[in-house]
Amino acid sequence: MANRWGIPKEVEELVKQRDLSCVYCGISFTNTILNSKTRPTWEHIINDIRINGTDNIALCCGSCNASKGRKVLNEWLNSQYCLTKGITKDSVAPIVREYLGRE
């Protein structure tokens, strides 16, 4: 069984246990509907909805997800948003650094 984004339930559970804060900016998540900036959102590190394993699925805040959109990760990391927030290749979560190491 998969969620509405095609993410298998077992992957969803593992990612929820692993990513307790945004994999990009590190902000702690809240589950309040009133604050979409700190609510966890599903993220495909590589923008391909067919790649739904734990190495490509992560949780990030709504603010980072909206900013990244369909941008390639390396391009996004050089964006004004990341510069302003202090998000760098070295500051992101290990799962994102693993991806960057494979590029």
KAJOWO-V752124 format. One record per residue. RES is the residue in one letter. D_CENTER is the distance of its C-alpha to the mean C-alpha in Angstrom with 2 decimals. Layout:
RES_D_CENTER + RES_D_CENTER
This chain:
M_21.69 + A_18.33 + N_16.54 + R_16.86 + W_13.97 + G_15.82 + I_13.69 + P_16.49 + K_17.29 + E_17.47 + V_13.98 + E_12.75 + E_14.95 + L_14.01 + V_10.25 + K_11.48 + Q_13.84 + R_11.71 + D_8.78 + L_11.15 + S_9.48 + C_6.45 + V_5.22 + Y_6.34 + C_9.36 + G_10.17 + I_11.59 + S_12.86 + F_12.12 + T_15.12 + N_15.87 + T_18.24 + I_18.47 + L_20.08 + N_17.17 + S_14.28 + K_12.85 + T_12.30 + R_11.76 + P_8.69 + T_7.35 + W_6.43 + E_4.19 + H_6.57 + I_6.20 + I_9.86 + N_10.75 + D_13.10 + I_13.26 + R_15.86 + I_13.75 + N_12.73 + G_13.13 + T_11.42 + D_11.05 + N_8.84 + I_7.15 + A_4.48 + L_4.39 + C_3.78 + C_7.29 + G_9.22 + S_10.47 + C_7.65 + N_6.76 + A_10.54 + S_11.11 + K_9.14 + G_10.52 + R_12.10 + K_12.44 + V_12.46 + L_10.20 + N_13.48 + E_14.91 + W_12.19 + L_12.48 + N_16.14 + S_15.90 + Q_17.78 + Y_14.84 + C_13.47 + L_17.13 + T_17.86 + K_15.08 + G_15.84 + I_12.50 + T_13.76 + K_13.41 + D_15.07 + S_13.21 + V_9.62 + A_9.14 + P_11.43 + I_9.27 + V_8.08 + R_11.76 + E_13.04 + Y_11.75 + L_13.27 + G_16.36 + R_16.92 + E_17.12
